[in-house]
Amino acid sequence: MEYRYLGKTGIQVSTLSFGSWITFGNQISDKVAKSLMVYAYENGVNFFDNAEIYANGKSEIVMGTILKDVNWDRSSYLLSSKVFFGDGGTLPNQRGLNRKHIVEACHAALKRLQVEYLDLFYCHRPDKNTPMIETVTTMNHLIQQGKIFYWGTSEWSGVEIMEANMVAKENNLIGPVMEQPQYNMFHRDKIEVEYDKIYDTVGLGTTIWSPLASGTLTNKYLGKFPNSTRLGLSELNWLKERSLTEERLQKIEKLNEIAQDLNVSLPQLAIAWCVQNKRVSTVILGASKLDQLKENLKTMDLLPNLPAEKLEQIETILDNKPKKPMF
Ligand code: NDP
């Protein structure tokens, strides 16, 4: 396993990490969840990703129980949570990035995960209703208290990340150091264009999500619709409609041929494609079955470098390279 520094911080994160969205406390049993975490850890994964909203807090409870059970040295792995969406409450102040909710969400995550501190704590989305200084001050306070070590953002615009850093700098506070955006062959703008300048100015690290576009960058939807997959879950109908368009399926078919040329699977090609972008600190994998995780974690052994001519062929198939504005 390769480890990369998380932006300009001094911590190193495995290039392949593991997250629990949709799966833990929801789609898969706790037994499978444990087998996935143990396999990931034993194969060099050192970052486990979570959020208050995942299964309304249940995902953190499942992960916390596993962590307690396996009793790994706390210094050997990084653990995250995210605040913004709440864990199911709908009353005022039960979500957002105000001081009250951030502090309560942090305390709730620590309790559910059964740990003394979070290594990474993310603002899961920007909050248009809370002043930036309130969010930045609160995150800084949690760092000073030793409850979190680093804070970051998820799906914030480049301007919002810069504003948070500016507010932090003006007030001698610690600003956000990592962002968690979606990044995969079908979704490229933020990583490839929008954050281009911030990588160097603020030293942004990135922990990217949905490298397989929710499991569509596989061959399993080509000409069929298998049972028991994420896109078959009734509550995710919106995601299925967005993901399995005719245009995408045609591209997936051609990408699958490139994977076959390289003697790898399409998920392995799609993961290697994310990893080859050095702006990506870690690719967060998801899996509903152990065999998937085994396949995905083999990626860097099978495909440590993507040949330039294959990258060009992929670019031609995708036909979606984001353009940097000229002015
Ligand atoms: P992916 O796009 O890789 O999707 C993972 C899913 O794809 C699996 O659960 C499985 O679903 C399917 N899959 C995985 N590997 C294979 C394989 N080899 N063959 C066939 N199917 C496969 O990642 P996620 O969308 O799960 O995102 C990863 C993590 O990122 C999340 O767990 C979460 O921690 C984080 N995240 C963060 C977000 C944010 O807003 N910050 C948003 C979303 C995710 P199935 O078998 O059911 O088809």
Residues whose N, C-alpha, C, O or C-beta is under 5 A from the ligand:
A	BS01	NDP	G19 S20 W21 D49 N50 H124 S154 Q180 I208 W209 S210 P211 L212 A213 S214 G215 T218 S228 T229 R230 P267 I284 L285 G286 A287 S288 Q292 E295
